[in-house]
Amino acid sequence: MKKLFLASVSAAALFASPALAQNNNSNVQQNGDSLTATVDQTGSANDADILQSGALNTGTIDQNGTNGKATIT
């Protein structure tokens, strides 16, 4: 009985995986010294761009939800 249960749980996990696809996109371009960029995306169809130049710059984008767009220059 245990083997049958584990097999059905594994099969259910395989079918659930495509629903968890996020399809998020991020682009970080840096030119300079001591630059820091962080992008955290949860949800789907989010776009984030961080473009940094110079020195000692920090950029952080935190997106939650659907169809978010964020740009730091």
C-alpha positions in Angstrom: 0.0 0.0 0.0 2.8 2.4 0.8 4.4 2.0 -2.7 1.2 2.8 -4.4 0.7 5.9 -2.3 4.3 7.2 -3.1 3.8 6.6 -6.8 0.6 8.6 -6.9 2.1 11.5 -5.0 5.1 11.5 -7.4 2.8 11.5 -10.4 0.8 14.4 -8.9 4.0 16.4 -8.4 4.9 15.9 -12.1 1.5 17.3 -13.2 1.7 20.3 -10.8 5.2 21.4 -12.0 4.1 23.2 -15.2 1.7 25.3 -13.2 4.6 26.7 -11.1 6.5 28.2 -14.2 7.0 31.9 -13.6 8.2 33.2 -17.0 9.9 36.2 -15.3 12.7 38.2 -17.0 15.6 40.3 -15.6 18.5 42.1 -17.2 21.4 43.6 -15.2 24.1 45.6 -17.0 26.9 47.1 -14.9 30.0 49.1 -15.9 32.2 50.4 -13.1 33.5 49.5 -9.7 31.8 48.2 -6.5 28.3 47.9 -8.1 25.6 45.8 -6.5 22.3 44.6 -8.1 19.6 42.4 -6.7 16.4 41.3 -8.4 13.8 39.2 -6.6 10.8 38.1 -8.6 7.7 36.2 -7.5 4.7 35.6 -9.7 4.7 35.6 -13.5 5.4 37.8 -16.5 7.5 40.3 -14.6 10.3 42.3 -16.3 13.1 44.0 -14.4 16.1 46.0 -15.8 19.0 47.5 -13.8 21.5 49.6 -15.7 24.4 50.9 -13.6 27.6 52.8 -14.3 30.1 54.6 -12.1 31.1 53.4 -8.7 29.5 52.3 -5.4 26.0 52.1 -6.8 23.3 49.7 -5.4 20.1 48.7 -7.2 17.4 46.5 -5.8 14.1 45.4 -7.4 11.5 43.3 -5.6 8.5 42.2 -7.7 5.4 40.3 -6.6 2.4 39.6 -8.7 1.8 39.5 -12.4 2.9 41.7 -15.4 5.2 44.0 -13.3 7.7 46.2 -15.0 10.6 47.9 -13.2 13.7 49.8 -14.4 16.6 51.4 -12.5 19.1 53.5 -14.4 
